[in-house]
Amino acid sequence: MGAQSEEPKKVAVVEFSVRGDLPEHTGAIIADLMSLALANTRHFALKDRLSLRSVAKIAKAQELGATGLLDPKTSAELGKEFKLDAVVIGEVSKLGNRINVTTRLIDTKTAALLRGGQIQGKDLDDIQINVYQLALAITAPPETPKSYALIVKTRPTDANVRLLQTSVAYRPGVALAAGEYQFEVTRSGYVPRQQSVIINDRDVTVTVVLEKAKYRLAIQSQPADAKIRFVGSETVYRSGMELESGRYQVEVSRKGYKTKILPVTIADSDVAVPVKLEKIEKKEDRFGLTVRSKPVDAAIRLKDLDITYKPGVKLLPGSYIVEVAKAGYIATQVTVTIVDKDVAVPVTLEREPKEYGLTVEVEPPNARIRLLGIKPVYRPGIR
């Protein structure tokens, strides 16, 4: 068996209240026109029109006329008295040259306002022509808002998309009513981007391309004048330069130090990398020094050095003073320069001169004798 259709609501139209410069029977006329229009919609099971007088027995006329609404107690009494599910109440008013008609559909169980409508006209003839629109306003089911799909395509494709100023969570193809929406696209290592989109009467696809974020890189080298370069890249390093997120190979070098190559990863913030180079311990070459003295048994000494001389002694490149001495010979000092090879130096000592006595025999014996060109004072037998 097919599903049974829902029974139509039992509804009665209450005589409309009148305000302004209009005849008293205007409310009854408009209510009858409304009843006829509702009957043509076949939406309700219509009961006879209720006069304000009959309703006044249950509801306070002042309240009904003042607000156009029924309180829950009065609505319940009307529903019980006349076996109604809802009542249609309304008001006709005239302001200047315009007649205004408002109507409301009230639930007799809850006194809730189900639907309402309003029309205007220059005279009652205009109202009669437009009253069917008023009937449709309170019988037509509320229109379900149309929704449309929103797709945000991102580059990179794994970026996050978030709708702003709404509790609706974004997902590809999310259904949204027509309107303007703000959304944000983010991803680590990229510049966030906010954008608006207007949905009118169709699905919308938006493409958003994020720009890679750039962060500062500083290599803090010791020594400070070390040379820094990127391995496998033509990019020239400079301290504090901006780079896109990613992985880099950096070489730090300086003469006299061990070169370092290290990986640097830039994610989503500035990066400072301290690098301390290790100094290379220099093994300096030493060369042999041999002094060939005559006589061969002369004493040889390296002046001002705490190094004992022996033939072939190893010395660093430089200049040295060599002292050669032997009793009975005149001591000699020679300067020796060592550059990049062993050095052999011949040194020949001269003997000290022998001393002899000098006696000058003069006549007369008391004559004065003086040695010329030397300091010693003459005396007989001077040596």
C-alpha positions in Angstrom: 0.0 0.0 0.0 1.2 3.5 -0.8 1.8 6.0 2.0 -1.3 7.9 3.1 -1.2 11.6 2.5 -1.3 13.9 5.5 -4.7 15.4 6.3 -4.9 19.2 5.7 -5.0 21.5 8.6 -8.4 22.6 9.8 -8.2 26.4 9.5 -10.6 29.3 10.0 -10.2 32.9 9.0 -11.0 35.4 11.7 -12.6 38.7 10.7 -9.8 41.2 10.2 -9.5 44.1 12.5 -9.8 47.6 11.0 -7.7 50.7 11.6 -7.8 54.1 10.0 -10.5 55.8 7.9 -12.2 52.6 6.6 -15.8 51.3 7.0 -16.2 48.8 9.9 -17.3 46.0 7.5 -14.0 46.2 5.6 -12.5 43.6 7.9 -15.3 41.1 7.2 -14.9 41.8 3.4 -11.2 41.2 3.4 -11.6 38.1 5.6 -14.1 36.6 3.1 -11.8 37.4 0.2 -9.0 35.7 2.1 -11.1 32.6 2.8 -12.0 32.4 -0.9 -8.3 32.7 -1.9 -7.3 30.0 0.6 -9.9 27.7 -0.7 -8.5 28.0 -4.2 -5.1 26.9 -2.9 -6.6 23.6 -1.7 -4.0 23.7 1.1 -6.3 23.8 4.2 -9.6 22.3 5.3 -11.4 25.7 5.7 -14.0 26.3 8.3 -16.5 29.1 8.4 -15.1 32.6 8.9 -15.1 33.6 12.6 -16.3 37.1 13.5 -14.4 39.2 15.9 -17.4 39.1 18.2 -17.4 35.4 18.5 -13.7 35.4 19.1 -14.1 38.1 21.7 -16.0 35.6 23.9 -12.7 33.8 24.3 -10.0 36.3 23.6 -9.8 39.9 24.8 -10.6 42.0 21.8 -8.1 44.6 23.0 -5.2 42.2 22.9 -6.1 40.8 19.5 -6.6 44.2 18.1 -3.4 45.6 19.7 -0.9 42.9 18.7 -2.6 40.8 16.1 -1.4 37.7 18.1 -3.1 35.2 20.3 -1.7 34.0 23.6 -1.3 30.3 24.0 -4.3 29.9 26.3 -6.7 31.8 23.9 -5.3 29.9 20.9 -5.9 26.6 22.7 -9.4 27.6 23.6 -10.1 28.5 20.0 -8.8 25.2 18.7 -10.9 23.3 21.3 -14.1 25.4 20.7 -14.1 25.4 17.0 -12.0 22.2 16.4 -9.2 24.1 14.6 -5.5 23.4 14.0 -4.8 27.0 13.1 -6.4 30.4 12.6 -5.8 33.2 10.1 -5.9 36.6 11.7 -5.2 39.9 10.1 -5.5 43.7 10.0 -6.6 46.3 7.5 -5.3 49.8 7.9 -5.2 53.0 5.9 -2.4 55.5 6.0 -2.7 58.4 3.7 -3.7 57.1 0.3 -2.5 53.6 0.9 -4.4 50.6 2.2 -2.2 48.0 4.0 -3.3 44.4 4.7 -1.3 42.1 7.0 -2.1 38.5 7.8 -0.7 35.7 10.0 -1.2 32.0 10.4 -1.3 31.1 14.1 -1.0 27.5 15.5 -3.8 27.0 18.0 -1.8 24.6 20.1 1.3 26.7 20.6 0.2 30.2 19.4 3.3 30.1 17.3 3.4 32.3 14.2 3.7 29.8 11.4 3.8 32.2 8.4 2.7 35.7 7.5 2.3 38.1 4.6 1.5 41.7 3.6 0.1 43.5 0.6 -0.7 47.1 -0.2 -3.0 48.9 -2.6 -4.5 52.3 -3.5 -8.1 51.0 -2.8 -10.0 47.9 -2.1 -10.1 46.9 -5.7 -6.2 46.7 -5.6 -6.5 44.6 -2.5 -9.0 42.2 -4.1 -6.7 41.7 -7.0 -3.6 41.0 -4.8 -5.3 39.0 -2.0 -4.4 35.7 -3.7 -0.7 36.6 -3.2 -1.4 37.0 0.5 -3.0 33.5 0.6 0.1 32.0 -1.1 2.3 33.7 1.4 0.8 31.8 4.3 0.3 28.5 2.5 3.4 28.0 0.5 5.9 25.9 2.4 9.1 27.7 3.3 11.6 27.5 0.5 14.5 25.4 1.2 17.6 27.5 0.7 19.6 26.3 -2.3 23.2 25.4 -1.7 26.1 25.2 -4.1 29.4 23.4 -4.0 32.7 25.2 -3.2 35.9 23.7 -4.3 39.3 25.4 -3.5 42.1 23.9 -5.5 45.5 24.7 -3.9 49.1 24.7 -5.0 50.7 23.0 -3.2 47.9 20.4 -3.2 48.3 19.5 0.5 47.7 23.1 1.8 45.0 23.6 4.5 41.8 25.5 3.6 39.7 27.1 6.4 36.4 29.0 6.0 36.4 32.2 8.1 33.6 33.8 10.1 31.5 30.6 9.9 31.3 27.4 11.9 31.1 25.3 8.7 34.2 23.2 8.2 35.7 23.3 4.7 35.9 20.1 2.7 36.2 19.9 -1.1 32.7 20.4 -2.5 31.2 21.8 0.8 27.6 22.9 0.3 27.0 26.6 0.9 24.1 29.0 0.4 24.5 31.9 -1.9 26.6 34.7 -0.5 30.1 36.0 0.1 32.6 33.9 2.0 36.1 34.4 3.3 38.6 31.6 3.4 42.3 31.1 4.3 44.8 28.8 2.7 47.9 27.9 4.7 50.9 25.5 4.6 54.1 25.3 6.5 56.9 27.0 4.5 54.5 29.2 2.4 53.0 32.6 2.8 49.4 32.3 4.1 46.7 33.8 1.9 43.2 35.0 2.6 40.6 35.4 -0.2 36.9 36.0 -0.7 34.6 34.2 -3.0 31.0 35.1 -4.1 28.5 32.2 -4.6 25.5 33.3 -6.7 23.6 30.5 -8.4 26.1 27.8 -9.3 28.9 25.7 -8.0 32.2 27.6 -7.7 35.8 26.3 -8.1 38.7 28.6 -7.0 42.4 28.0 -7.6 44.8 29.5 -5.0 48.6 29.4 -5.6 50.7 30.0 -2.5 54.1 31.7 -2.6 57.0 30.0 -0.9 57.9 31.9 2.3 61.4 33.2 2.6 63.4 33.2 5.8 66.8 34.7 6.8 69.9 32.6 7.0 73.0 33.6 9.0 76.2 31.5 9.2 78.1 32.6 12.3 81.6 31.5 11.6 84.7 31.4 13.7 87.0 32.9 12.5 84.6 35.6 11.3 86.4 36.1 8.0 85.9 32.5 6.8 84.6 32.0 3.3 81.0 30.7 3.0 79.4 29.3 -0.1 76.5 27.0 -1.1 77.6 23.6 -2.5 76.1 22.8 -5.9 74.4 26.2 -6.3 75.3 29.4 -8.0 73.6 31.4 -5.3 76.1 33.7 -3.6 75.9 33.6 0.2 75.6 36.8 2.2 74.8 37.0 5.8 71.0 37.5 6.6 70.0 36.6 3.0 66.4 35.4 2.5 65.9 31.9 1.2 62.9 29.7 0.5 62.3 26.8 2.9 64.3 23.7 2.0 67.6 21.9 2.5 71.0 23.4 1.6 74.6 22.4 1.7 77.0 25.1 3.1 80.8 25.0 2.9 82.8 27.1 5.4 86.5 27.4 4.8 89.6 29.5 5.6 93.3 29.1 5.0 95.0 27.4 7.9 91.7 25.7 9.0 89.9 22.5 8.3 87.0 23.0 5.8 83.5 22.1 7.0 80.5 21.2 4.9 77.2 21.0 6.8 73.5 20.6 5.9 71.2 23.5 6.7 67.4 23.0 6.8 65.1 26.0 6.6 61.5 25.1 7.7 59.3 28.0 8.8 61.5 30.5 10.6 64.8 32.3 10.4 67.9 30.2 10.9 71.3 31.1 12.5 74.0 28.4 12.4 77.2 28.8 14.5 80.3 27.1 12.8 83.7 26.9 14.5 86.5 25.8 12.3 89.4 23.7 13.6 92.8 25.1 13.2 95.3 23.0 11.3 98.4 22.3 13.4 101.3 23.2 11.1 104.3 20.8 11.1 107.1 23.2 10.1 110.1 21.7 8.3 113.5 21.8 10.0 116.9 21.7 8.4 120.4 20.6 9.5 123.2 22.9 10.4 126.8 21.8 10.3 129.8 24.0 11.3 133.1 22.8 9.8 135.6 24.4 12.1 139.4 24.7 11.9 140.7 23.6 14.2 138.2 20.8 14.3 138.1 20.6 18.1 136.9 24.2 18.4 133.9 24.8 20.7 130.7 25.7 18.8 127.7 27.4 20.4 124.4 28.8 19.1 124.2 32.2 20.6 121.0 33.3 22.5 119.4 29.8 22.0 118.8 27.1 24.5 119.8 24.5 21.9 123.1 22.5 22.2 125.0 22.4 19.0 125.9 19.2 17.4 126.8 18.6 13.8 123.6 18.4 11.7 121.4 20.0 14.5 117.9 20.5 13.1 116.7 24.1 13.1 113.6 26.0 11.8 114.2 28.3 8.9 115.6 31.6 10.1 118.9 33.5 11.0 121.2 32.2 13.7 124.5 33.5 15.3 127.1 30.8 15.6 130.0 31.4 18.0 133.3 29.4 17.4 136.1 29.5 20.0 139.3 27.7 21.1 142.1 28.6 23.5 145.0 30.2 21.6 142.7 31.3 18.8 140.7 34.4 18.2 137.0 33.6 18.9 134.7 34.3 15.9 130.9 34.9 15.4 129.2 34.2 12.1 125.6 34.7 11.0 124.0 31.7 9.3 120.7 31.9 7.4 118.6 28.7 6.9 115.9 28.8 4.2 114.7 25.5 2.8 117.7 23.1 3.0 120.6 21.9 5.1 123.5 24.3 5.6 127.2 23.6 6.1 129.4 26.5 7.2 133.2 26.5 7.2 134.8 28.6 10.0 138.6 29.0 10.3 140.0 30.5 13.5 143.1 32.6 13.5 145.8 32.0 16.1 146.3 34.6 18.7 149.8 36.4 18.1 152.8 35.4 20.3 154.1 38.1 22.7 157.8 39.2 22.9 159.6 41.6 25.2 160.8 45.0 23.9 163.7 46.9 25.5 165.1 50.0 23.9 168.6 50.9 24.9 169.2 54.7 24.6 171.9 57.2 25.1 171.6 59.1 27.3 169.9 56.5 29.4 167.4 59.0 30.8 165.9 59.7 27.4 162.0 59.5 27.2 160.6 56.6 25.1 157.0 56.5 23.8 155.2 53.8 21.7 153.3 55.5 18.9 149.9 54.3 17.6 149.1 52.1 20.6 147.9 52.8 24.1 150.3 50.8 26.2 152.9 52.9 28.0 156.4 51.8 27.3 158.5 50.2 29.9 161.6 48.1 29.4 160.7 44.5 28.5 157.1 45.4 27.6 155.3 42.6 26.0 
